[in-house]
Amino acid sequence: MNKAYPNMNFVLLVEGREAACKSVRAFEQEAEYDTIQEGGINDYVHIRLKPFSKSITFQMERYRTANENGSEELLNVGTALKQDMVLMVSSVQGDFKNPVAQFTFSGCIVTGKHYSELEAEKSGLLTETITILCERLTVTGP
């Protein structure tokens, strides 16, 4: 029997440090293929993998907070991260020693930021959505 895991227990590591996230938006890895039709009387079509032409893009949303420890902002637009970004998903809140899924993003560059709307008539928290472009995605888990 397949077991479904909750999607609310996750942590994102940026340069080895936990990044507070409100959400991580859907991401995908996509491959393109060429089809080659055989000649003559055969009705066969061969499918061949093309070289990858699309990079992996994902977005993380977080609340905008004061930089408490005085360190420089790790996710400025144009920043090429030195270490892999790691997204770990756990079935138990706060326990990431044995994640049910781990997504490792390699070759990451921050390509954009979007700030939430400011509205005087209703309260809310300022959020920023950060767009990150990656070269590779590796998925591991049980």
Protein Blocks (a to p, Z undefined) as FASTA:
>chain_A
ZZdddfkbccddeehiacddfbdcdddddddddddddehjbfcdcddddddfbdcddddd
ddddddfkopacfkbghiacfbdcdddddfbehiakbcfbdcddehiacfbdcdddddfk
bgcddddddddddfbdcdddZZ
